[in-house]
C-alpha cells in the first residue's frame, strides 16, 4: 500500500490551501522558523496528519478517478509547493534524515 511522503513540503501546501490550521503556538514556531525537534509530538503530528489528509483527499478523488492513488495526490501537492506565492508562510524546520 502506498502512502504520502510526509516531508516538509506537503504540510506547507496544505496550510497554504487552508486545509491545515495550526495552534497559535505551532504556527508561531513555524512562522518564526524555530526548529521542531525530530520525533517530537509536533513533528509526529505534522507527519501523521499529512498522511491522513492525503488519504482523505485520495478517497474523494477516487469517486471520480478510480485509478487515483496517494502518490498522485502527493505529487500534485508537492508540485503546487514548488510555486512561490507572495503571501507564503515558511515551512516547518526539522533536522532529520527521515524525509
N, C-alpha and C positions, 0 to 999 in steps of 0.2 A: 504494500500500500504506500503510495506517495503522500508526501505532505509538503507544506510550505517550508521555505528556508527562513527560519526565524532570525534573520540578521538585523542590522540597524536600519536598513532602508525601508522595509515594509512598515514598521510602526510609524516611521516618519511620514510615509504616504498616507497611511490610514488616518493619522492625525490631521494631515492637510485636507483630506476629504471629509473630515468631520465624523468619521466612523469611530475613531478612538478619541476619548477625552481622558485627561489625566487629573489626578488630585492636584490641588494647588501646590502641595509640597513637591510632587514628582515633576510637575510642569516647571516649577521654579528651578529644580536641579537641571533639567534638560535645557531649558532656555538660557541658563547661565553657564552651560557647558561644564557642569560639575560631574565628574566621573561617577558612574553607577558601578558598584563593585560586582565583579564576576560572581555568579551563583548567589547573589543577594536575592532577597524576596522580590525586590523591584525588578531586577533583571529577569528572574524566572517568570514573573507575572507578565512582563512585556513579551517575552518569547512565547509563553503558553497562550496568551490571548491573541497573539498574531496568528498562530496556527489555528486556533479556534475560529477566528473571524474568517480566515481564508476558507476554512471548511464550510462555514455558513454561506459565504458568497458562492462557493462551488455548488452547493446544494440548490441555490436559487437559479444559477445559470444552467444547471443540468436539466431543469424543467423545459428549457428551450433548445439547449445544445447538449444532446445526450453524451457525446464523447468528451465533454469538458472535464478537466481534472484539476487537482490542486496546483500542479506545476504550471498549467496555463494561467491560472489566476495569479500565482506567484510572479510569473514572468511579466504579466501585464502590469501589475502593481509596481514591480521593480523598474520597468521602463518608464512608467509615469514619474517615478522618483528621479530619473535622470535629467528631467527638465527642471531648471531652476526658475522659481517664481519669486516675484518681488517680495511678497509677504511671508515667505517660508520661515519657519522656525527651525532651530537646529535639530539634528537627530541626536539620539541618546549616545553617550560615550561609555563604552565598557571595554577595558583592555582584556582581550581573550583570544584564544586560538580556536574557539568553538564555532565561530562564524566570521 
